[in-house]
Amino acid sequence: MTDHVFGSGRIKARVAAQGAELQSLADGAGQDRLWAGLPAWPRRSPVLFPIVGRLPDDTARIDGQPFHITQHGFARDRAFAWHDRRPDGCTLTLTDDADSHTIFPYRFALTLDYQAEGDTLHVRYRLHNPDPARTLPASLGAHPAFAWPQQQGSAKTDHVLTFERPEPAPIRRVAGGLLQPESFPTPIEGRTLALSDALFVDDAIIMDAPASRSVRFHAPDGTGVTVAWEGFRELGLWTKPGADFLCIEPWYGFATPQGFSGEFTNKPGLLHLAPGEEWHASWSVTVDSPAIPA
């Protein structure tokens, strides 16, 4: 089914049914602030469910049986159903079926709602456990990739992340896709992270207890975006060195810790939704305008 294009008059977004994935986010001048999904990394803003990160051997052990779940789960590769399409947004839902049960034998209903308002795109998540008897264990995350540089003609190393609050806590890293047991000194100085490809040679920067609930990604003249989140606990930052994007990823969950081999339901970092329970979270991106000279 065709993508849905919508806007506020100041931003214009496009969302696909496949993966309920945001495909573009243009500012008032028509410049797309989202990564274009080029061959270096062909995704743009995938939905991570029912896992964030990787499992050992891409295998979850559920009730003693192995289930093959690849990195970041299967939602990003499934077609969501349109619930509604509006001039200023849309709502899509993915529910369990016979195919999903061969990968992940739980019932679920995952709904995403996109809403454009002024300079901001709001993305809201609702995860419902419709099973009358069984708890749903899962993780869920966002993975939007923003064009880097944001300001055309500027260098990538001219860009910084400015966090809402100081972030002195150590960071976490993965190796072979699994969470390493040790922590590492943060490269964030106060509220500021000076950006370079070198930060990501060892894969993602994982903040498992960020003090902030928003971060601004911007060029020296102020061109950039502000990403804010609610309901998510962790934050991932990632790029593929040499590619022109930066992912700012609010998560509830993380890659499996090295050495873990137990039942999936005991995997660290999961939500556990009781029968009939719902979980809500959201993130937003506000398109920041360049500074106006005095």
HELIX and SHEET records of a PDB file:
HELIX    1   1 PRO A   56  ASP A   58  5                                   3    
HELIX    2   2 ALA A   75  ASP A   77  5                                   3    
HELIX    3   3 ALA A   98  HIS A  101  1                                   4    
HELIX    4   4 LYS A  156  ASP A  158  5                                   3    
HELIX    5   5 ASP A  197  PHE A  200  5                                   4    
HELIX    6   6 PHE A  264  ASN A  266  5                                   3    
SHEET    1   A 3 HIS A   4  GLY A   7  0                                        
SHEET    2   A 3 LYS A  12  VAL A  15 -1                                        
SHEET    3   A 3 LEU A  22  ALA A  26 -1                                        
SHEET    1   B 4 VAL A  47  LEU A  48  0                                        
SHEET    2   B 4 LEU A 140  ALA A 142 -1                                        
SHEET    3   B 4 PHE A 245  TYR A 252 -1                                        
SHEET    4   B 4 ALA A 145  ALA A 147 -1                                        
SHEET    1   C 5 VAL A  47  LEU A  48  0                                        
SHEET    2   C 5 LEU A 140  ALA A 142 -1                                        
SHEET    3   C 5 PHE A 245  TYR A 252 -1                                        
SHEET    4   C 5 GLU A 234  TRP A 238 -1                                        
SHEET    5   C 5 ILE A 205  MET A 207 -1                                        
SHEET    1   D 2 THR A  59  ILE A  62  0                                        
SHEET    2   D 2 GLN A  65  HIS A  68 -1                                        
SHEET    1   E 9 ALA A  81  ARG A  86  0                                        
SHEET    2   E 9 GLY A  89  THR A  95 -1                                        
SHEET    3   E 9 ALA A 109  GLU A 117 -1                                        
SHEET    4   E 9 THR A 120  HIS A 128 -1                                        
SHEET    5   E 9 GLU A 278  ASP A 288 -1                                        
SHEET    6   E 9 GLY A 224  GLU A 230 -1                                        
SHEET    7   E 9 SER A 214  HIS A 218 -1                                        
SHEET    8   E 9 VAL A 160  PHE A 163 -1                                        
SHEET    9   E 9 THR A 192  ALA A 194 -1                                        
SHEET    1   F 2 LEU A 136  ALA A 138  0                                        
SHEET    2   F 2 LEU A 271  LEU A 273 -1                                        
SHEET    1   G 2 VAL A 174  ALA A 175  0                                        
SHEET    2   G 2 LEU A 178  LEU A 179 -1                                        
END                                                                             
